[in-house]
Amino acid sequence: MKPIARIDYQVGPLDESGLAGSPLEQFRRWLEEADAAGIEEPNAMAMASVDERGQPHVRTLLCKEVTVDGFVFFTNYESDKARQIEANPQVGLCFHWQPAHRQVRVAGIATRIPQAESDEYFASRPRDAQLGAWSSPQSRVIPDRDYVRDRLGQVTEQFPDEVPRPPHWGGYLVRPSALEFWQGQPSRLHDRIRYIRRTDGGLDDPQAWMRERLAP
Ligand SMILES: Cc1cc2nc3c(=O)[nH]c(=O)nc-3n(C[C@H](O)[C@H](O)[C@H](O)COP(=O)(O)O)c2cc1C
């Protein structure tokens, strides 16, 4: 690999006095700042799950909602990630906003969201994305490139008007047990603030979280 330039992060610190009142507010603030800074798909996150042998697998997903309960993404319930989650719902998330030198890590439990909520989100998607959900047996081995295109042709004919949500497609909610906000700083003396769940309260409830600073 060719040498890659080292960057000394010259941005403001993450100070306890400057933190938002709750982890939800702090996350939304950083997400909005990343969006306002023009970062493309600031809701993209890495999601790690483990298989039955304990092997971790990581892939990028789009976080479609952040609520007091946690982080929501949508996928195929028959994909590898979904099979892993059904067997072991412990997952990790990681957002990285490179130009802002910021990272947010989440550890939590993933559960399916109610079907009505998946229906609602599916109905809001563009038609080609809806048809795509029907045509791709996500994570399965397929014979060639045409396989999914042929299926797309079939479902396009099958659903000339409204496209119903496939039963194998929907959302997961990741309910955090811990979150960490990381802010890059000069001389690698980065700031790390971790929130650990104390009670059953929401992400918007400061009393539900214990806060601590970690060494970089
Ligand atoms: C920027 C980006 C966003 C993505 N968003 C999603 C998503 O929201 N849902 C999804 O199922 N896959 C998404 N993918 C594809 C996944 O990374 C992955 O390839 C796919 O879900 C299959 O993963 P699995 O075989 O581990 O189940 C995205 C990929 C990229 C690069």
The ligand as an SDF file (V2000), in Angstrom:
LIG
                    3D

 31 33  0  0  0  0  0  0  0  0999 V2000
  -23.7170    3.1260    1.4530 C   0  0  0  0  0  0  0  0  0  0  0  0
  -24.3840    1.7720    1.5450 C   0  0  0  0  0  0  0  0  0  0  0  0
  -25.6490    1.6690    2.0960 C   0  0  0  0  0  0  0  0  0  0  0  0
  -26.2800    0.4420    2.2020 C   0  0  0  0  0  0  0  0  0  0  0  0
  -27.5080    0.3820    2.8040 N   0  0  0  0  0  0  0  0  0  0  0  0
  -28.0960   -0.8230    2.9700 C   0  0  0  0  0  0  0  0  0  0  0  0
  -29.3240   -0.9170    3.6950 C   0  0  0  0  0  0  0  0  0  0  0  0
  -29.8720    0.0720    4.2190 O   0  0  0  0  0  0  0  0  0  0  0  0
  -29.8990   -2.1430    3.8140 N   0  0  0  0  0  0  0  0  0  0  0  0
  -29.3290   -3.2840    3.2880 C   0  0  0  0  0  0  0  0  0  0  0  0
  -29.8970   -4.3560    3.4350 O   0  0  0  0  0  0  0  0  0  0  0  0
  -28.1420   -3.2210    2.6510 N   0  0  0  0  0  0  0  0  0  0  0  0
  -27.5160   -2.0260    2.4650 C   0  0  0  0  0  0  0  0  0  0  0  0
  -26.2990   -1.9580    1.8310 N   0  0  0  0  0  0  0  0  0  0  0  0
  -25.6870   -3.2200    1.3410 C   0  0  0  0  0  0  0  0  0  0  0  0
  -25.0080   -3.9410    2.5240 C   0  0  0  0  0  0  0  0  0  0  0  0
  -23.7630   -3.3320    2.8110 O   0  0  0  0  0  0  0  0  0  0  0  0
  -24.7990   -5.4500    2.2850 C   0  0  0  0  0  0  0  0  0  0  0  0
  -24.0640   -5.6360    1.0830 O   0  0  0  0  0  0  0  0  0  0  0  0
  -26.1120   -6.2170    2.1660 C   0  0  0  0  0  0  0  0  0  0  0  0
  -27.0640   -5.7640    3.1110 O   0  0  0  0  0  0  0  0  0  0  0  0
  -25.8750   -7.7240    2.3690 C   0  0  0  0  0  0  0  0  0  0  0  0
  -25.3170   -7.9390    3.6420 O   0  0  0  0  0  0  0  0  0  0  0  0
  -25.3590   -9.3890    4.3440 P   0  0  0  0  0  0  0  0  0  0  0  0
  -25.0370  -10.3960    3.2660 O   0  0  0  0  0  0  0  0  0  0  0  0
  -24.3360   -9.3360    5.4240 O   0  0  0  0  0  0  0  0  0  0  0  0
  -26.7480   -9.6110    4.8940 O   0  0  0  0  0  0  0  0  0  0  0  0
  -25.6380   -0.7370    1.7100 C   0  0  0  0  0  0  0  0  0  0  0  0
  -24.3450   -0.6310    1.1890 C   0  0  0  0  0  0  0  0  0  0  0  0
  -23.7330    0.5930    1.1050 C   0  0  0  0  0  0  0  0  0  0  0  0
  -22.3200    0.6680    0.5460 C   0  0  0  0  0  0  0  0  0  0  0  0
  1  2  1  0
  2  3  1  0
  2 30  2  0
  3  4  2  0
  4  5  1  0
  4 28  1  0
  5  6  2  0
  6  7  1  0
  6 13  1  0
  7  8  2  0
  7  9  1  0
  9 10  1  0
 10 11  2  0
 10 12  1  0
 12 13  2  0
 13 14  1  0
 14 15  1  0
 14 28  1  0
 15 16  1  0
 16 17  1  0
 16 18  1  0
 18 19  1  0
 18 20  1  0
 20 21  1  0
 20 22  1  0
 22 23  1  0
 23 24  1  0
 24 25  2  0
 24 26  1  0
 24 27  1  0
 28 29  2  0
 29 30  1  0
 30 31  1  0
M  END
$$$$
